[in-house]
Amino acid sequence: MKKYLFIFIFVSIAQLFYGQGKYTIQGELPDHSLDDSYLRLTNSSALSQEKERIKHLFIDSILVVDGKFHYEGVLSQKPFLAYLSSARTGRNMLDLGLYFIVEPGNIHIRIANWADEGVVSGTPINEDYSTYMIGTKRSMENQLLFLEKYAQYPDVVRFHLSFLLNGRRMSRDPNFPKYLQILDRMPKADRDILLAWLDYTIKKYEYEKKTKPLLDSIRNNAPRFIETILSNSSSTTMKNK
């Protein structure tokens, strides 16, 4: 009994440590075009309709210095999907947008070319994420392997899984049963949320399908404003707006 109690305590402490560990982000950009500007770091695990959750996703801003950036933080939850984007906007400005996983350890982000996706490394989940979700080996099969492997961390997979759990795909997507199998591996509370999301997308699709003929008819028969332009001649020019 004592042996099992010790194992239970050890596993609990290990999980607690993993959920509250320190993490660092070291990044390298291909040039100095974003120097002295800030990158926006946000939690990207929310679904598109979770409006209250979306309000609290901002984490911090990271200053770019000499083509590089550095950030240190403490993880107060389990690993989650994050999004790094450029806060600089304007004409001829470069935009940076990259998904990766915030987890304990030293996370390294390298962008060798603006035209290519960045490479994320240094921590276990990010190594897999870079390989199976954004790397050259990316395929639907590998993406499903990643989502299944990390279903225990809902905030890592729920964003990507939500795109697959769409009512429009049910009848014609041969992989749909596999998405449901991934759901079965998730904690019940998170599984219920995504099942509710699936139900929402089904009802939304059915609603759009029913209302489409009516909306098309309204658009096709919408009234038009006729502008009459008077001229010195006896002719009248008609324009549609």
C-alpha positions, 0 to 999 in steps of 0.5 A: 500500500505504501509503495502505491501511495508513493508512486501516486504522490510522485506522479502527482508531483511530476504532473504538477511540476509539468503544469507549472514549469518555467519556459523560455522562448528563443527566436531567430528571424531572417533579417532585421526588418522587425527590429525594435517592434513587438511580437504578440504572444497569445494563447490560441486554444480557444474555439471561434465561438468561445468569446469570453475565453478569447478575451483573456488569451493575450499573454505578453509582447516580446521585443525584437532586438537585432533580429532575435527575441527572447521571452521567459515565463511560468506555465500555470496550466498544462501545455497549450497551443500558442500563436506568435504574430507581428504587432507591426502593421503597415504598407511593406511591413513583414507579417509574422504568424506562427503556431507552437506549443508553450510547455516547460523547457527551452523552446527555440523558434527559427525562421530562415526565410519569410516565405517558409514556415518556421522551425520549432524545437527544443521541447518534446511536444514542439519537436513533434508539432514541427514534424507532424503539423508544420514540417515536411512530413505533414500529412493528414495521417501524421496530423491525426497521429499528433492529435491522438498522442496529445489528446491528454493535453486538450489545449494543445489539440482542441483548436486543430481538432475543432476544424476537423469536427465540422458538421459539413465534413461528416458525410464525406470525410472518411477520417471522421470516425478517427476524429471521434476516437481522438475525442474519446481520449480527451478528459470528459469536460473537454470532450463534452465541449467539443461534442457540443461544438460538433452539434453546433456546426451540424445545426449551423450547416442545416440552418444555412442549407435551409435558408440558402434558397431564400437568401439567394432569392432575396439577393437575386431580386433585390431592388436596384437604385436607378440613377437618372443623369440629365443631359442637354440632349433629349436622351437619358442615360441610365446607370445601375448602382 
